[in-house]
């Protein structure tokens, strides 16, 4: 009877041991499945974040392209506006030459010299129906910003003009350019001269 009891206990222990192993295996499988689910959720989150970043990058690129297009459009509009302004002014765009104007008061054969003095921020008629307004005068650098205006039309602007550097421009019905030369610049104005084309004679036509 005692031997039978021992055999029964041995079988019970083996059963318990087998149950414990199956239980541990089941727990391990559950842990692995839980870890796999968490990893899968993490991967999905990362994928969503990557997709969001890609959308943001695409939006920034579109915005950059739009800004570039807007900037180009503004530049074209400004150019068109300046062109219309020059056309409505009756004057051609001033051209600054690299040559230094001669220091002489003699009139040329087809030109007449007209001297002038202008004060800052005051329109001065320096020739018939031709006005100069000084907007900035730098006595130290001997540079000037000014506006040329023909009658009541819009004017054209000269910027950073140095002394004794002729500025050439034309007026309507006259193919020969007018020369504008500043000879001295002070803090409150400037002085200079114009070389105006003389009326054409029958022999010069």
JOFEN-V490774 format. One record per backbone hydrogen bond with DSSP energy under -0.5 kcal/mol. NH is the residue of the N-H (numbers start at 0). CO is the residue of the C=O. Records with the same first field share a line. If there is no record, write none. Layout:
BEGIN
NH: CO  CO
END
This chain:
BEGIN
4: 0
5: 1
6: 2
7: 3
8: 4
9: 5
10: 6
11: 7
12: 8
13: 9
14: 10
15: 11
16: 12
17: 13
18: 14
19: 15
20: 16
21: 17
22: 18
23: 19
24: 20
25: 21
26: 22
27: 23
28: 24
29: 25
30: 26
31: 27
32: 28
33: 29
34: 30
35: 31
36: 32
37: 33
38: 34
39: 35
40: 36
41: 37
42: 38
43: 39
44: 40
45: 41
46: 42
47: 43
48: 44
49: 45
50: 46
51: 47
52: 48
53: 49
54: 50
55: 51
56: 52
57: 53
58: 54
59: 55
60: 56
61: 57
62: 58
63: 59
64: 60
65: 61
66: 62
67: 63
68: 64
69: 65
70: 66
71: 67
72: 68
73: 69
74: 70
75: 71
76: 72
77: 73
78: 74
79: 75
80: 76
81: 77
82: 78
83: 79
84: 80
85: 81
86: 82
87: 83
88: 84
89: 85  86
90: 85
91: 169
94: 167
96: 94  165
100: 163
103: 101
110: 107
111: 195
113: 193
115: 191
117: 189
119: 187
120: 133
121: 118
123: 131
125: 123  129
126: 129
129: 126
130: 148
131: 123
132: 146
133: 118
134: 132  144
135: 144
137: 142
138: 136
141: 137
142: 137
143: 160
144: 135
145: 157
146: 132
147: 155
148: 130
150: 128  148
152: 149
155: 147
157: 145
160: 143
162: 141
163: 181
164: 161
165: 98  163
166: 179
167: 94  165
168: 177
171: 89
173: 170
177: 168
178: 194
179: 166  177
180: 192
182: 190
183: 190
185: 188
188: 185
189: 117
190: 183
191: 115
192: 180
193: 113
194: 178
195: 111  193
197: 109
204: 200
END
